[in-house]
Amino acid sequence: MAEFQFSYRQRPSEPESLDQRASKVYVPKHYESQYAYPLLVLFHGRGGDENQLLRLMPKLSNRNYMAVSLQGPEAGPARRDGTPGFGWSQAVRGARGGEGVATLLRPRMPQISEASSEFLAEYVTQAVADVRTRFNIQTRKIFLVGYGEGAAAAYRLGLGMPGRFAGIVAINGWLPRTMGPLIWLPQARRIRVLITHGRDNRIVPVSAAEQAFRLLLTAGIDSELQILDSGHRIHQRMLRVVNEWLMESFGTRVSASPSS
């Protein structure tokens, strides 16, 4: 595995909290420049950073995917080791559930520039463009993978701008609260969604996953719900479910890539 780090400045007119945005790239083992790799865009959980999901990539697959892992725009309090944590502004003041409440950090009301799919799209578009300058990726096979609050960000971006992405993987997450339409139909019916959730999750209850699944099915979106006997953490069985679903989504197009 190799890692490449990107960081970039925002325009001075944007909120100060967004001045620095960082991303890191996961390069699969035995990278082959002639092969166009599917790309996973990773959104960490609340209080995490761009390293949180990147560390799990070798356990997901060390050969099949490229990944770019993003840092949330909302700065949070320092973690136990003294390093800063970040969020995605996908929960609102007064929330009764979700990671923000569980960590005793009640989420503030997000600014529209931080919570919207337009902001997330700009962030992801720039990160993907940076990856493309160095590596060969398959632009029609870009999947958004989010954990916890990061799943809410992935939902918002993928369902709000479905023409840009092939699918969404929501791990122990929830659909974001919104005052307007969340799902852009009929375009959203072209993407696939995997929801995987811990049955004993005390931070984000399993009912959040079940509600999201019912809503997506009602909207006619190809969705799959996998509830596992676990809590909020990401474990090997959950990664196996994600990997199998991704490989199924790629179909025969990925059969020529190095196997995991």
N, C-alpha and C positions, 0 to 999 in steps of 0.2 A: 504494500500500500504506500502511496505517496500523498502528501497533502500540499495544496497550494492555497495561499491566503490572499484575498483581495480586500481592499478597503477604499472607500471613495467619499468625497465631500459632497454635501448637498448644496443647492443654491442658497445664498444668504437669506432669501425671502422665506424659506421654510422654517418650521419651528426648531428651536435650539436643540430639542431632544433628538432631532433627526440628523444632526450635523454629521455624525459618523455612523456609517452602516458597514458592517463587516460580513464577509462570507468566506467559507473554506470549501475546497474541492476535494472530493475523494476520487482517487484514480485506481481502478481495479488492478489486481495483480496480473502481470504479463500483458499490460496494455498494448493493443494492436492498433496502430494509427490508421490502417486501411479499413477498419471496421467501425461503423457508426453505432455508438453505444446508446441505449435508452438512458435518459437522464431522470434522476429523482431529485426533486427540490424539497429540502428538509426544513420543517418548522418545529423548533423545540418547544417544550412545555414552559409554563409560566415560571419565572425564576431561573431558567436555564440560559444557555448561550449557544453559539454555533457549534460548539464541541459536543453537545449532549447526544445528538443522534448520530453525528459523524463517527463517534467511537463504536457504534453498533454495526456500522456497514460491513466490516469483515465477517461478522456473525450472520448477517443477512445473506450476503454473497460477496466473495472476494474477487469475482471474475465477471459477473454479468452486467453490472451497472456502473455508470458514472453517477456522482451525486454532488450537489452543491448545497451546503448547509448555511442557513441565514441566521443573523442575529436580530432579534426583535427590536423595534424602535423605541419601546417604552422602558426607560431605566427604572429598576426596582432597588430595594435595599440590598446591602451586601449579604452574601451567603455565609454559612458557618466558617468557611475557609478564608473569608475576607474578600473574595472576588465578587464583582457585581453580577447581579442577575437581571434578566430582561423579560419583557412580555410583549404581547401583540395587540393590546388595547381592544380585545374582543369581548370583554365582559363590561357591565355597566354598574354604576353606583347603585347600591341597594340590592345587588344580586344575593340570592339565598343559597346558591350552590356554585360549584366550580372551584378551580385551583386557587383563585384569589381569596376566597373566603377561608378555605382550608388552611392556607399558610398565614392567616391573620393579616393579610395585606388586602384590604377591601379595594377592588379596582375602582379607579376614578372614571368619570364619564369621559370616554375617548373623544378626541377631536376628530372631525370627519376625515381630515387629511391622513390621520394615522390608522383609522379603522376601515376605510373604504377599500373596495376592490381596486379602484383606480390607483391608490397609493401602493397597494401590494403588487399590482401589475407592473408599475414602474420599477419597483425594487427588484422583482423577479426578472423582468426583462433585461435589466442592466447586468444582473448576476449571470444570467444565461449567456448574454453576449460576451461577457468576460471569459466564460468557460469555452465558448466557441472559438475564441482567438487562439487557444492553445490545444484544444482537443477535438476529436471527431465525435459528434453526438447526433442522434437521430431526432430532429426537431419535431417530428410528428409523434414521438413517443416520450413525451415529458409528463411525468406523474408528480402530483403534489402529495407529500407525505407529512402529516402533522400529528403531534403527540400532545394530548391535553389541550391547552389553549391554542397551541399550534395547529391542532386539527380544526378549530374554529376558523382560524385564518385561512387554512387550505380550503375549507368549505366555501368561505366567502369569495375567494379568488376563483376557484374552479367552477362554482355554480354561477357566479356573476359574469365570468368571461370564459365560457366553456369552449369556444372555438380555438383557444390557444393550448389546450391541454388534453391529454388522453384519459386521465382518470385521477381519482382522489383516494388516498388511504388515510382513514381517520382512526387513530389509535387512542383509546381512552379519552375521547373528546366529546364535543357537543356542537350543535349548530349554533352559530352566533345569533345574538339578539339583534333585531334590525327593525327600523321604523318603515322601511320600504320593501320592495320585492327582493328576495334573496336569490331565487332561481330564475335564470334567464331561459325561458322556453320559447320555441321547441329545441333550440340549439343544445341545451343541457342534456337532452336525451341521447346524444352521441357519445357521452363519456360514461365510464364505469366507476362505481364507488364500492370500496371495501370498508366496512366498519368492523373493527375488532375491539373487544372491550372485556375487562375483567369483571366477572360476576360479583366478586366481593369488593369492588372498588368503593372505598369510603370517601374518596375525594370528588370523583365525578360519578354519580350513581349510574347503574346500568340502565335505568329508565331513560337517561339522556340518549343513549345509543339506540334504544328501542324506538323512541319518539322520532329520532332522525331517520331511522330505517323506514318507518311507516310513512313519513312525509315524502321521502324520496320515491318510494314505490307508488304512492298516490300520484306523484308527478310524472310517472312513467319512466323513471331513470333506472338503468340496469344496476341494481344494488345487491350486495351480499352482507349479511350480518353474521359474525362469528363471536359468540360469547364463550369465554374460556374461564376455567376455575382458577382465578387469580385476582390480584388487587390492581393497584394503579401502575405498578412497575411494568416495564417491557421485559419479557423473558424469552427464552429460546423457542418455546412452542409458538408464541405469538409471532416471532420473526419468521418461523417456518410457514405459518399461514400466509403472511404477507408475501414471502418469496414465491410460494406456489401460485398465489393469485396473480402476481405480477407476470410470472412466466406464462400463465394461461392467457393473460391479456395480450402478451406479445405474440403468442401463437407461433406459427412456423417461422416467422421473421427472425426469431432469436435463435433458432436451432443451429445456425452457423457460428454462433459466438462460442468462446471458451466456456466450458461447463463449470459450474460451481462445485 
